[in-house]
């Protein structure tokens, strides 16, 4: 097994679980297919598993590292966004929602995605390579956002919380009876979700 499954914390783990999406952060493995760095590029993307019949061998030397995600909500929590090539429609919808949710940057549709990627990079990983988290009011968070409770990742979905695992989600529980929670999904993506972007979620695993 390769260490190429992504958790909502942005960590890479080994698991037999399959993912709904693939993606990359650039070349982050060595010739022995071992992960040697958390990222190479600031463009962390999420891609379709199949696109135009392209075939790839996993973790080829000097080729970008293939990563996999349970669902899009997981990818967002880790700091990835839709690919502009294989997911053009999702990409356009995401950029529109991101712009609407983050007006303080004064960006528009002509703004390069590289400028948005630079902001996302600051929001997802710190200088010491640890994940950036923040505190927010529970009432300000939309479906598809991940929070941390007791160092475990939980998805907010349809007025419930669902514990994440590589294989899917646990039984739904009530939203926490507290005002402030720790958020895993980067701030500007949280704002894009509030602005109307609805991420794909592995709903068949929800109980």
C-alpha positions in Angstrom: 0.0 0.0 0.0 1.1 3.5 -0.8 0.9 6.4 1.6 -1.4 8.5 -0.7 -4.8 8.8 1.0 -5.6 12.2 2.4 -7.3 12.9 5.7 -9.2 16.1 6.6 -6.2 17.1 8.6 -4.2 17.1 5.3 -2.1 14.1 6.4 -1.2 11.3 4.1 -1.9 7.7 5.3 -1.8 4.1 4.1 -5.2 2.4 3.7 -7.1 0.0 1.5 -10.0 2.4 1.2 -10.9 3.7 -2.2 -11.4 7.4 -3.0 -14.0 9.3 -5.1 -11.3 11.8 -6.3 -7.6 11.9 -7.1 -5.4 14.9 -6.9 -1.9 16.2 -6.3 0.4 18.7 -4.6 3.2 18.2 -7.1 6.1 15.6 -6.8 6.3 14.7 -3.1 7.6 11.1 -3.3 11.0 9.6 -4.0 12.2 6.8 -6.3 11.1 4.3 -3.7 7.5 5.6 -3.7 8.0 7.1 -0.2 6.5 10.5 0.7 9.4 12.8 1.5 7.7 16.3 1.7 4.2 17.6 2.4 3.9 19.5 -0.8 5.9 20.8 -3.8 3.4 23.2 -5.4 1.0 25.8 -3.9 -1.7 24.5 -6.4 -3.2 21.6 -4.4 -5.9 20.2 -6.7 -8.6 17.6 -6.8 -9.2 15.7 -10.1 -11.5 13.2 -11.6 -10.5 9.5 -11.3 -11.0 9.1 -15.0 -10.4 11.8 -17.7 -10.1 11.3 -21.5 -8.9 7.7 -21.1 -5.6 8.8 -19.5 -3.7 6.0 -17.8 -1.1 6.5 -15.1 1.2 4.3 -13.1 1.3 5.3 -9.4 4.2 7.4 -8.1 6.4 7.2 -11.2 9.9 8.8 -10.6 9.8 12.6 -11.1 6.1 12.6 -12.0 3.5 14.2 -9.8 2.3 12.2 -6.8 -1.2 10.8 -7.1 -3.3 11.4 -4.0 -6.8 10.1 -3.2 -9.8 11.5 -1.2 -12.9 9.9 0.3 -15.0 12.8 -1.1 -14.7 16.5 -2.0 -15.5 17.7 1.5 -12.4 15.8 2.7 -10.3 17.4 -0.1 -11.5 20.8 0.9 -10.7 20.3 4.5 -7.1 19.3 3.5 -6.9 22.5 1.4 -7.4 21.1 -2.1 -9.6 22.8 -4.7 -11.1 21.6 -8.1 -8.8 21.2 -11.1 -9.4 23.7 -13.9 -8.8 21.1 -16.6 -10.7 17.9 -15.8 -13.2 19.6 -13.5 -13.8 22.8 -15.4 -17.5 23.2 -14.4 -16.8 22.5 -10.7 -13.7 24.8 -10.9 -15.8 27.6 -12.3 -18.5 27.2 -9.7 -15.9 27.1 -6.9 -14.1 30.2 -8.1 -17.4 32.0 -8.4 -18.4 31.0 -4.8 -14.8 31.8 -3.5 -15.0 35.3 -5.0 -18.4 35.9 -3.6 -17.4 34.6 -0.1 -14.1 36.5 0.1 -14.8 40.0 -1.2 -12.1 41.6 1.0 -9.4 40.5 -1.5 -11.1 42.6 -4.3 -10.5 39.8 -6.8 -12.7 39.2 -9.8 -13.1 36.4 -12.5 -10.0 37.7 -14.3 -7.9 37.2 -11.2 -5.4 34.3 -11.7 -6.2 31.1 -9.8 -2.5 31.3 -8.6 -3.4 34.3 -6.4 -6.2 32.3 -4.8 -3.9 29.3 -4.4 -1.4 31.6 -2.6 -4.1 32.5 -0.1 -5.2 28.9 0.3 -1.6 27.9 0.9 -1.3 30.3 3.9 -4.6 29.0 5.3 -3.9 25.3 5.1 -0.2 24.9 6.2 2.0 26.9 8.5 5.7 27.6 8.2 6.5 24.6 10.4 4.4 22.4 8.1 1.6 21.9 10.6 -2.0 22.3 9.6 -3.6 25.7 10.1 -6.8 25.6 12.1 -9.0 28.3 13.5 -11.9 28.9 15.9 -15.4 29.9 14.6 -18.9 30.1 15.8 -20.8 26.9 15.1 -23.7 28.9 13.7 -21.5 30.4 11.0 -20.5 27.1 9.4 -22.1 25.5 6.4 -22.7 21.9 5.3 -19.4 20.3 4.0 -17.2 22.0 6.6 -15.0 19.9 8.9 -14.4 20.6 12.5 -12.2 18.8 15.1 -13.6 17.4 18.3 -11.2 15.6 20.6 -8.6 15.5 17.8 -11.1 13.7 15.5 -12.4 15.1 12.3 -16.2 15.5 12.0 -18.2 16.6 8.9 -21.1 19.0 9.3 -23.9 17.8 7.2 -27.7 18.4 7.4 -27.7 19.5 11.0 -25.6 16.6 12.3 -22.0 15.7 12.8 -20.4 12.6 11.2 -17.1 11.1 12.3 -14.7 10.7 9.3 -12.8 7.5 8.4 -11.0 6.5 5.2 -13.9 4.2 4.4 -16.7 6.6 5.2 -18.6 8.2 8.0 -19.9 7.0 11.3 -23.4 7.4 12.8 -24.7 11.0 12.8 -24.7 12.8 16.2 -26.1 16.1 17.4 -24.2 19.3 16.8 -22.1 20.2 19.7 -23.8 22.3 22.4 -21.1 25.0 22.4 -20.7 28.3 20.6 -17.0 28.0 19.4 -15.5 25.1 17.6 -12.1 24.3 15.9 -12.4 24.3 12.1 -10.2 22.2 9.8 -11.5 23.5 6.4 -9.5 26.6 5.4 -11.2 29.9 6.1 -11.7 31.1 2.5 -13.1 27.7 1.5 -15.5 27.9 4.5 -16.6 31.3 3.0 -17.0 29.7 -0.4 -19.3 27.0 1.1 -21.3 29.7 2.8 -21.6 31.5 -0.5 -23.3 28.5 -2.1 -20.7 25.9 -3.2 -22.1 22.5 -2.4 -19.3 19.9 -2.1 -19.6 16.3 -3.1 -20.0 14.1 0.1 -19.9 10.3 0.4 -23.5 10.3 1.5 -23.9 6.5 0.9 -21.7 6.0 4.0 -23.7 8.3 6.2 -25.8 6.6 8.9 
